[in-house]
């Protein structure tokens, strides 16, 4: 039976990149906890489909279309969620883009774009919700990283640089805002079977690698990440901050 965290009911949650993949599952599961969930995504089609899926069941969900690399637009979207649902209690800094790139072909503009889509918005989303959390003397922020840099994955140096930097960002925010009762953690998913991964990267050869490298001999799905995220957002994790949690099936 899936866990229910009564303290999450009624809380305002913001999910970046909530229209598909791990983000969409975060939206579903926080809605199931009776949270008020606002999510931000640039892809309108799947985002509106998610709202249409959840609203008939009584979920309080709100979609805001915004390009997260446009920081004023990001802050404005968070502001509209606040206006609709109240001060933000939980932030899921989930959005990212794992586009592969050859180092020799990376331009300065491309590098800056990868930083913007994979790291910069995490800081500014946190900055936007911190006043709400400071006023309440409570709050939970979860910054999403990746195991890609931990396992030495190649072919996307800018992405892995961003994802390793998530730990430094997390620890700095946790130290600065812990006195206000705000908890900040990082979560590193392993190879999660999202629509994007299945369409672009998962082949019979890579499936073989998954079963060889993971201690757990099964595929991992967005729900595996959402379950840990719910726990870290809840009061059950009230003593957890400044930490980096890995959900990768024991990749070795």
C-alpha positions as CSV (number, residue, x, y, z in Angstrom):
1,X,0.0,0.0,0.0
2,X,1.4,3.4,-1.0
3,X,2.4,5.7,1.9
4,X,0.2,8.7,2.8
5,X,1.8,11.6,4.6
6,X,-1.0,13.5,6.4
7,X,1.2,16.6,7.0
8,X,1.5,17.2,3.3
9,X,-2.2,17.7,2.8
10,X,-3.0,21.2,1.9
11,X,0.6,22.3,1.3
12,X,1.5,24.2,-1.8
13,X,4.0,22.4,-4.0
14,X,5.9,23.8,-7.0
15,X,7.3,21.3,-9.5
16,X,9.6,22.5,-12.3
17,X,9.5,20.4,-15.5
18,X,6.2,18.8,-14.3
19,X,4.7,18.1,-17.7
20,X,6.3,14.7,-18.4
21,X,8.6,12.1,-17.1
22,X,9.7,12.2,-13.5
23,X,8.1,15.6,-13.1
24,X,4.7,14.4,-14.1
25,X,4.9,11.6,-11.6
26,X,5.8,14.1,-8.9
27,X,2.7,16.1,-9.8
28,X,0.5,13.0,-9.7
29,X,1.9,11.8,-6.3
30,X,1.8,15.2,-4.6
31,X,-1.8,15.6,-5.8
32,X,-2.6,12.2,-4.3
33,X,-1.3,13.5,-1.0
34,X,-4.0,16.2,-1.3
35,X,-1.4,19.0,-1.9
36,X,-2.1,22.0,-4.0
37,X,0.4,21.4,-6.9
38,X,1.6,24.0,-9.3
39,X,3.9,22.9,-12.1
40,X,5.9,24.8,-14.7
41,X,6.8,23.4,-18.1
42,X,7.5,24.7,-21.6
43,X,5.7,21.8,-23.3
44,X,2.0,22.7,-23.3
45,X,0.5,19.6,-24.9
46,X,1.6,17.0,-22.3
47,X,1.1,19.5,-19.5
48,X,-2.5,20.3,-20.3
49,X,-3.1,16.5,-20.7
50,X,-1.8,16.0,-17.2
51,X,-4.2,18.6,-15.8
52,X,-7.0,17.0,-17.7
53,X,-6.1,13.6,-16.2
54,X,-6.0,14.8,-12.6
55,X,-8.7,17.5,-12.3
56,X,-11.7,15.2,-12.7
57,X,-10.5,13.3,-9.6
58,X,-10.6,16.5,-7.5
59,X,-6.9,17.3,-7.6
60,X,-5.9,20.9,-7.0
61,X,-3.4,21.3,-9.9
62,X,-2.3,24.3,-11.9
63,X,-0.1,24.4,-15.0
64,X,2.0,27.5,-15.8
65,X,3.6,27.6,-19.2
66,X,7.1,29.2,-19.0
67,X,10.6,28.7,-20.3
68,X,12.7,28.1,-17.2
69,X,15.8,29.6,-18.8
70,X,13.9,33.0,-18.7
71,X,14.3,33.8,-15.1
72,X,11.7,36.7,-15.0
73,X,9.2,34.3,-16.6
74,X,10.1,31.6,-14.0
75,X,9.6,34.0,-11.1
76,X,6.3,35.2,-12.6
77,X,5.0,31.6,-13.0
78,X,5.9,30.9,-9.3
79,X,4.1,34.1,-8.4
80,X,0.9,33.0,-10.2
81,X,1.0,29.7,-8.4
82,X,1.4,31.5,-5.1
83,X,-1.5,33.7,-5.9
84,X,-3.7,30.7,-6.7
85,X,-2.6,28.3,-4.0
86,X,-0.9,30.3,-1.3
87,X,2.7,30.5,-0.1
88,X,5.0,27.8,-1.3
89,X,5.8,25.0,1.2
90,X,7.7,22.6,-1.1
91,X,9.8,23.1,-4.2
92,X,10.8,20.3,-6.5
93,X,13.7,21.6,-8.7
94,X,13.2,18.8,-11.2
95,X,13.6,20.3,-14.7
96,X,16.6,19.4,-16.8
97,X,17.6,18.4,-20.3
98,X,20.1,15.7,-20.9
99,X,21.0,16.4,-24.5
100,X,24.2,14.6,-25.6
101,X,27.0,16.8,-27.0
102,X,30.5,16.2,-28.3
103,X,33.0,18.3,-26.4
104,X,34.7,19.5,-29.6
105,X,31.5,20.9,-30.9
106,X,30.4,22.9,-27.8
107,X,30.3,26.6,-28.4
108,X,30.2,29.2,-25.6
109,X,26.5,29.9,-26.4
110,X,25.7,26.2,-26.2
111,X,27.5,25.8,-22.9
112,X,25.6,28.8,-21.4
113,X,22.4,27.3,-22.6
114,X,23.1,24.0,-20.9
115,X,23.9,25.8,-17.6
116,X,20.6,27.7,-18.0
117,X,18.5,24.7,-18.5
118,X,20.2,22.4,-16.0
119,X,21.4,24.5,-13.1
120,X,20.7,28.2,-13.1
121,X,16.9,28.0,-12.7
122,X,17.3,25.8,-9.6
123,X,19.0,28.6,-7.8
124,X,16.5,31.3,-8.9
125,X,13.4,29.0,-8.2
126,X,14.8,28.5,-4.7
127,X,15.4,32.3,-4.3
128,X,11.7,32.9,-5.4
129,X,10.2,30.6,-2.7
130,X,12.6,31.2,0.2
131,X,10.6,34.3,1.5
132,X,7.5,32.1,1.8
133,X,9.4,29.4,3.7
134,X,11.2,31.9,5.9
135,X,7.9,33.5,6.9
136,X,6.5,30.0,7.9
137,X,9.8,28.9,9.5
138,X,9.5,25.7,7.5
139,X,9.9,24.4,4.0
140,X,11.4,21.7,1.9
141,X,13.5,22.1,-1.3
142,X,14.6,19.1,-3.3
143,X,17.2,19.8,-6.1
144,X,17.4,17.0,-8.7
145,X,20.8,15.9,-9.8
146,X,21.9,12.8,-11.6
147,X,24.2,9.8,-11.2
148,X,25.7,10.6,-14.7
149,X,28.7,12.4,-13.2
150,X,29.1,9.9,-10.4
151,X,29.5,7.0,-12.8
152,X,31.8,8.9,-15.2
153,X,29.4,9.0,-18.1
154,X,30.7,10.8,-21.1
155,X,29.2,12.5,-24.1
156,X,27.6,15.4,-22.2
157,X,30.2,17.3,-20.2
158,X,28.1,20.4,-19.7
159,X,25.2,18.3,-18.3
160,X,27.3,16.4,-15.9
161,X,29.1,19.5,-14.8
162,X,25.7,21.0,-13.9
163,X,24.5,17.9,-12.1
164,X,27.6,17.7,-10.0
165,X,27.1,21.4,-9.1
166,X,23.7,20.6,-7.7
167,X,25.4,19.2,-4.6
168,X,27.3,22.4,-3.9
169,X,24.1,24.5,-4.4
170,X,22.2,22.2,-2.1
171,X,24.7,22.3,0.7
172,X,25.1,26.1,0.5
173,X,21.3,26.7,0.7
174,X,20.9,24.1,3.4
175,X,23.5,25.8,5.6
176,X,22.2,29.3,5.0
177,X,18.5,28.5,5.5
178,X,18.5,25.7,8.1
179,X,18.2,28.3,10.9
180,X,14.8,29.2,9.3
181,X,13.6,25.7,9.5
182,X,14.1,25.1,5.8
183,X,15.4,21.8,4.6
184,X,17.3,21.5,1.4
185,X,18.4,18.1,-0.1
186,X,19.5,16.7,-3.4
187,X,18.2,13.6,-5.2
188,X,20.1,11.8,-7.9
189,X,18.1,9.5,-10.1
190,X,19.7,6.6,-11.9
191,X,18.5,5.4,-15.3
192,X,14.8,6.0,-15.1
193,X,12.4,4.7,-17.7
194,X,10.7,7.9,-18.8
195,X,9.1,8.4,-22.1
196,X,12.2,10.4,-23.3
197,X,14.7,7.7,-22.2
198,X,12.6,4.9,-23.8
199,X,12.3,6.9,-27.1
200,X,15.9,8.0,-27.4
201,X,18.4,5.9,-25.4
202,X,17.0,2.6,-24.3
203,X,18.0,-0.2,-26.6
204,X,18.5,-4.0,-26.2
205,X,22.2,-3.2,-25.6
206,X,21.6,-0.6,-23.0
207,X,19.0,-2.7,-21.3
208,X,21.7,-5.4,-21.0
209,X,24.0,-2.9,-19.3
210,X,21.2,-1.9,-16.9
211,X,20.8,-5.5,-15.7
212,X,24.6,-6.0,-15.5
213,X,25.4,-2.7,-13.6
214,X,22.4,-2.4,-11.2
215,X,22.3,-4.4,-8.0
216,X,18.6,-4.5,-8.4
217,X,17.7,-6.5,-11.5
218,X,14.8,-4.5,-12.6
219,X,14.0,-1.3,-14.4
220,X,13.5,1.9,-12.5
221,X,10.5,4.1,-13.2
222,X,9.4,7.7,-12.2
223,X,7.4,6.3,-9.3
224,X,10.6,5.1,-7.7
225,X,11.8,8.7,-7.6
226,X,8.5,10.2,-6.5
227,X,8.3,7.9,-3.5
228,X,11.6,9.2,-2.1
229,X,10.7,12.8,-3.0
230,X,7.4,12.5,-1.0
231,X,9.3,11.3,2.0
232,X,11.9,14.1,1.8
233,X,9.1,16.7,1.5
234,X,7.2,15.3,4.5
235,X,7.7,15.8,8.2
236,X,8.8,12.2,8.4
237,X,12.1,13.5,7.0
238,X,12.2,16.5,9.4
239,X,15.8,15.7,10.5
240,X,17.1,15.3,6.9
241,X,18.9,18.2,5.2
242,X,22.1,19.0,3.5
243,X,22.1,15.5,2.0
244,X,22.5,13.8,-1.4
245,X,20.2,10.8,-1.9
246,X,20.8,8.4,-4.8
247,X,18.0,6.3,-6.3
248,X,19.7,4.2,-9.0
249,X,19.1,0.6,-8.1
250,X,22.6,0.2,-6.8
251,X,24.5,1.0,-10.0
252,X,28.1,-0.3,-9.8
